[in-house]
């Protein structure tokens, strides 16, 4: 399989309340294109920091982070912004939908940075809502949707740009077990269609559905796939 992400000797250090904190320590990691990876570990163990580096939201203190042919650790703000807009989809625990916009308009907002023609944007929005099973809910506001449906809209917004990878931070954390399983089945279907999926979760039932499981604790990554 083709390597999508390659991290070499990645360390991240920052100041916190007059002391130095190092959430990542000399991390070496490769993630293949099309893989499904779950990241687990204790709170404060570095999971969010790693996801920020993978999402081109931050750069390491030392070491290299490569996404495809681009070295994110040395890219400028403009390049990182374009990569976030075009190649990386984000899904969060809190949905992050704009409450005054319909489902369709929330999905459309994710396409705004791409500069697409209106007809292409409309086509992608319709296609994304169909993929997540909400073709008949496009005119509904978030308040008119269940939690599971809101997360589906958030996923549609992320995949409408046709990213290379979907980064999900506790995507089922606010959902009951049945809805959690429905969302995971949806994500698995997207992964089976070729989308690389990397998610952070505290839920072992979610993590065990991934093909690869990583544990991140005290700044160190361990592959615990069985």
Residue pairs with C-beta under 8 A, 6 or more apart in sequence:
1 32
1 33
1 34
1 35
2 32
2 33
3 30
3 31
3 32
3 33
4 31
4 32
4 33
4 34
4 35
4 67
4 68
4 164
4 165
4 196
5 29
5 30
5 31
5 54
5 65
5 66
5 67
5 165
6 29
6 30
6 64
6 65
6 66
7 27
7 28
7 29
7 30
7 53
7 63
7 64
7 65
7 66
8 28
8 63
8 64
8 66
9 26
9 27
9 28
9 62
9 63
9 64
10 24
10 26
10 27
10 28
10 29
10 53
10 60
10 62
10 63
10 64
10 65
10 73
11 22
11 24
11 25
11 26
11 27
11 60
11 61
11 62
11 63
12 22
12 23
12 24
12 46
12 49
12 53
12 58
12 60
12 61
13 20
13 21
13 22
13 61
14 20
14 21
14 23
14 61
15 21
22 219
23 44
23 45
23 46
23 49
23 50
23 219
24 46
24 49
24 50
24 53
24 60
24 219
25 218
25 219
25 220
26 63
27 50
27 63
27 219
27 220
27 221
28 221
29 214
29 221
31 37
31 196
31 198
32 196
33 164
33 196
34 191
34 194
34 195
34 196
35 196
35 197
35 198
35 211
35 212
36 188
36 191
36 196
36 197
36 209
36 210
36 211
36 212
37 197
37 198
37 199
37 210
37 211
37 212
37 213
37 214
38 199
38 200
38 201
38 206
38 207
38 208
38 209
38 210
38 212
38 213
38 214
39 47
39 50
39 51
39 198
39 199
39 200
39 201
39 213
39 214
39 215
39 216
40 47
40 200
40 201
40 202
40 204
40 207
40 213
40 214
40 215
40 216
40 224
41 47
41 215
41 216
41 217
42 217
45 216
45 217
45 218
45 219
46 216
46 217
46 218
46 219
47 200
47 216
48 169
48 200
49 58
50 216
50 221
51 167
51 169
51 198
51 200
52 58
53 59
53 60
53 65
53 72
54 65
54 67
54 88
54 165
54 167
54 198
55 84
55 88
55 90
55 167
56 67
56 72
56 75
56 80
56 83
56 84
56 88
57 84
59 65
59 72
59 73
60 73
63 73
64 71
64 73
64 74
65 71
65 72
65 73
66 72
66 73
67 83
67 87
67 88
67 164
67 165
68 87
68 164
70 79
70 83
72 80
72 83
75 83
81 113
85 113
85 114
85 161
86 114
86 161
86 163
87 163
87 164
87 165
88 163
88 164
88 165
88 166
88 167
89 158
89 159
89 161
89 163
89 165
89 166
89 167
90 158
90 166
90 167
90 168
90 169
91 151
91 154
91 155
91 158
91 166
91 167
91 168
91 169
91 171
92 154
92 168
92 169
92 170
92 171
93 169
93 170
93 171
93 173
93 174
94 174
95 142
95 147
95 150
95 151
95 153
95 154
95 174
96 154
97 106
97 142
97 150
97 153
97 154
97 157
98 105
98 106
98 109
98 142
99 141
99 142
99 143
100 141
101 109
101 141
101 142
102 138
102 139
102 140
102 141
103 129
103 134
103 137
103 138
103 139
103 140
103 141
103 142
103 145
103 153
103 156
104 125
104 129
104 138
104 139
106 142
106 153
106 154
106 157
107 125
107 128
107 129
107 153
107 156
107 157
107 160
108 121
108 122
108 125
108 160
109 157
110 157
110 158
110 160
110 161
111 121
111 124
111 125
111 160
111 161
114 161
116 124
124 160
124 161
124 162
125 138
125 156
125 160
126 135
126 138
127 160
128 156
128 157
128 159
128 160
129 135
129 137
129 138
129 153
129 156
131 156
131 159
131 190
132 152
132 153
132 155
132 156
132 159
132 186
133 152
133 186
134 149
134 152
134 153
134 156
137 145
137 149
137 153
140 149
142 150
142 153
145 153
146 179
147 174
147 175
147 179
148 175
148 179
148 182
148 183
151 171
151 172
151 174
151 175
151 179
151 183
152 183
152 186
155 166
155 171
155 183
155 186
155 187
155 190
158 166
159 166
159 190
159 195
163 195
164 196
165 195
165 196
165 197
165 198
166 187
166 190
166 195
166 196
166 197
166 198
167 198
167 199
168 187
168 197
168 198
168 199
168 200
169 199
169 200
170 199
170 200
170 201
170 202
171 183
171 187
171 199
171 201
172 179
172 180
172 183
172 184
172 201
172 203
172 206
173 201
173 202
173 203
175 183
177 205
180 203
180 205
180 206
184 206
184 209
187 197
187 199
188 209
190 197
191 197
197 210
199 206
199 210
201 207
207 213
211 225
212 223
212 225
213 223
213 224
213 225
213 226
214 221
214 222
214 223
214 224
215 221
215 222
215 224
216 222
